[in-house]
Amino acid sequence: MKKEMPKELGLSDVADQTKPRRVLAGARKWYCSSFRRKDFRPVERAFDLTQDLYLGRFPGYRKCAVEYHDYQHVLAVFSASSRLADGCMLSGLQLDSSALADTLVASLLHDVGYLQESHDTSGTGAKYTKTHVDRSAAFVLRHASDFDLAPAQAARIGRMILGTDLARRWDALELKSAEECRAAAILAAADLLGQMADRAYLEKLLFLYYEFKEAEIEGYSTAFDILRKTASFYGTVKARLDGTLAEVSRASSFHFARRYGIDRDLYREAIERQMSYLDSILADDTVNFRKKLRRLALESIESESRHG
């Protein structure tokens, strides 16, 4: 009998972002491996409050109503931030314990600008697409006491969040130190890597299309447009990861090597696989693209979006 080769582990095998407590446990483990005597509970509190926010249990806010920038996206970015930060520490790029904790809190709150306040019952938070980054930073300042953040912490977290805005020049950010710049770069890289490495990323682009449609962003007349433009968008993402964010963007490879014995950058590997499959979809117009994206029930999702 022919012996089967062992399965090569991929990102989805080691980073299950569907289980919040497992994601949090991993972040706690890696944080404490670098800072054994430091208290991780402030991050845990922010994690629990963020879950409440997205589930509609935070006073003054409605449950998250967007389907791309949802709680699963938050978990993906939180997980990527913790892995990148761990990789940085393992590679010799240092952060102090407070900068690392603030980075993790920033990853939890970086997209709360999509959430609607209780009185806001028109449409969804997708209408804030163009302003969501500034709204997220403002939320942190406004609710600093709810998250037990000192004013200086909230301000630093807000500055980090502004770095996730691709439309904002990096050199225009008012980052206060080299360490704060590194922390902001970890968050910005994690935001890109976390979403694009998701195994259902291509399927979830339909959700993003409907967010853009509500936000009245030009250039997206059909769902196929977002697939076509994602191919070119990846060039922009790659240039940012390998340029502005180059110091930290590949640090996860140190994390995967030390924590799992895997000598590969699983984030980049997953993204390259997604983009390769996207190229094959764009090259073949003989079959409706929905038939080639099978990790989500796209036709039923689109029907709900049209009639919901």
N, C-alpha and C positions, 0 to 999 in steps of 0.2 A: 504494500500500500504506500502510495506516495505521501511523504510527510508534508503537512501544511506548514507554510512559512508563518511565523508569528506576525500578528497584525502590527503595522507601524502606527504608533499613536499619533493622533492629530490633536488640534486645539480643542475640539469638542469632547475629546476623551478626558482631558485634564482640567478643563475650564467649563464646568456645567453651570451656566448662568441662569438656569431655571429654578435653582434652589437658593433663595436668599441667605439662609443661615449658613449654608456651606460656603458661599462666597465670602461672607463676613468672617467665618472661622479661618479661611485661608489668609485673609488680610491681617487678622489678629496674629496668627502664627508667624508670618514674615515680619511684621512690625516688632513683635516681641523678640524675635531672633536677633534683631539689631539693637533693640533698646529694652533689655530685660527688666529694668527697674522703672520703666515709664508706664504711666497709666493709659490704657487704651480705651477706657470707658467713655471719654468724650466722643470718640469716633463711633462707638456703639450707640450712644444716645442719638447722635446725628443720623445714624443708619435707621434706627427705629422711627424717628420723627419723619424722615424722608419717606419711608414706607407709608406712614400715616397720611402724609401729604398726597401721595399718588393714589391712595385708595379712598380719599375723600374723608379722612378722619381728623384732619387738622383744622382747627377753628378758623373760619373765614374763607376757606377755599373749597372748591368743587373737586370731585374726583377727576383724574387725568382723562381727557377726552380725545387726545391724539393717539394714533396707533403706531407711529414710527418712533417719535421721541417719547416713549412710554417708560414704564418702570423697568421693563426688561432692558431697555437701552441704558438706563441708569446703572443697573447691575453690571452690564457689560463694560461700561466705562470705569466704574469703581474697581472691578476685577482687573482690568488692564492697567489702571493707575497703580494698584498695589503690586502687580507683577513687574511693571516697569521700574517702580521705586525700589523694589527688592533687587532687581537686576542692577540698578545703579549702585546700590550699596555694595553688592557683591563685586562689582567691577572697579570699585574705588572712587566712584563719584558720590560724594557724601551729601547727606541732608541731616540736619539735626532733628530731634524727635518732634519738635513743635512744627517745623516746616513740613515734615512728612504727614503728621496728623492733619494739618490744614489742607494739604494736597488731597487727602482722602475725603475730607469734608467737602472741599470744592468739587470733587468728582460727583458727589451725591447731589449737589445743588446746582450744578452747572446749567441745567435746562429747566429749572423751575419756572422760568419766564413763560413757558408754554401753559402753565396752569392758570385757571380762571378763578377769580375771587367769587364768593358766594352770590353776589349781586349780578355777576356777569353771566347771563343766560343766553346770549346770542352766539350761535355757531359754536366753534370749538377754539381751543387755544392756538390752533394753526394760524389764526388771523394775526398772531403776534410773531410770526416767523422772522420778519425783518428786524424786530426789536427784542427778540427773546433773550439775547445775551445781556443787554443792558438791564432788562427787567430781572434777570436772574441775579445779577450783581446787586441791584437795588433791593431785592428780596432779602439777601443776606444781611445787608445793613439794617433793614427795617425789622428783621426778626432775630437779630443777634442774641438778644436776651433769651429767647425761646430755645436757642441752641447752645446756651451757656457760652457764648463767644464774647471775649473782651472786644471793645471797639477796634483796637489795632488788629486783632485777629480777623474780624469781619471785613475790615478794609483790605487786608492782605488777600483773603479768600476772594473778595470781589475783583481785585486786580488780576488774580489768576484766571478767574472765569472769563474776563474780557479777552484773554489770550486764545480762547476757543473760537473766536470770531474770525473766519477766514477773510472777511472783508476789511479787517483792521490790520494796519501795518504793525509788525512785531516791534519795530524800533520806536513806535509811537506809544507803546505801553509804558506806564509809569511804574515799572518794577523797581524796587528799592535796593536790591542787592543781587549779587551773582547767585546766591542760594535761592532767592525768591524767583529769579529768572529760570533756574533749573527746575524748580517746583512747577512753575507755570508751563514749562516745556513738557514736563511729564504729563500734566493734565491735557494739554493740547494734543500731544501724540496719542494718548490713550483714547481721546474722543474719536480720533480718526481710526485707529487700529481696532478699537472695541466694536465699532459698528460695522466696518467693512469686512472684518474677519468672521462675523456671525455666519453660521452655516446657512441661514435662511436670508442672508442679506439681499440677494437679488429678488427674492419673493417679496421682501418687505419694502422694496422700492415702490411698489404700488401704493402702500400707505403714504410714503413720502410724496408721491404724485398728488394724492388727494389733499395733503397738507399744503403743497405749493398752489394747488388750484384754489383752495379757500383763501390763501394769502394773496391771490392775484399776481403771482410771480410770472412774468412773461416768458414765453418760449416753451411752454409745456402744454400743448394743445391736446395731446393724447398720452396715454400711459406709456406707449412705446417711446415717446420722446425722452422720458426719464432714463430708460435703459440706454438709449443712444448717447445721451449727454453724460451718463455715468462713466462711459469709456474714456471720454476726454477729461472728465473731472478727476479720474484716477491719476492722470498725468500731473495735475495740480497738486493732488495729495502727495504723490511720491516726491515731487520737488520740495514740498514743505517738510516732509519727514526727513529727506536726505540733505536738506539745506538748513533752514532755521532750526529745526528740531533734531539735527543729526547727532548731537551729543548724547541724547537720551533715547532716541527712537528705536535703536536696536538693542537696548539694554536687556530686554526680555530674554534674549538668547542666553545671557548669564543665569537668569532665573530658571529657565527650563533645563539648562545643563546641570545646575547644582541641585535643584529641588526634585527633578524627575529623571535625571540621567539622559536627557534628550539633547543632543548637540545640534539643534536646529532652531531657527526663529519661527515658531509656530504661527505667530500672527502674520508675518509676511508670507509665509507658505500658504496659509488659508486664503489670504487676499489674492495672491497670484492665481490660485486655483479658481477663485470666483471670476476674476477678470478674464481668464482664458475661456471659461465657459460662456461668459457674456459675449466674447468675441465670436464664438461659434454660433450663438443665437443671432447676432447681428448679421452674420455672413449668410444666413439661410432664411430667406423670407417665404419659403414654401409651406411653413407650418406656423400657426399662430403661436407667438412666443409664450402664451400662458400654458400651452401644452408641454413646454420644455422646463417649466418651473414647477416642480412637483412637491416641494417641501411645505407649501401652504395651499389651501383650497382657494386659489385666486378668483375663480369665477363666482363662487358664493360670496367672497369678500367684496368683489366689485359690485355684485347685485345689492348687498346690504348698504354699501356706500351710496349707491344711486337712489335707493328707496328708503334709507334709514332716516 
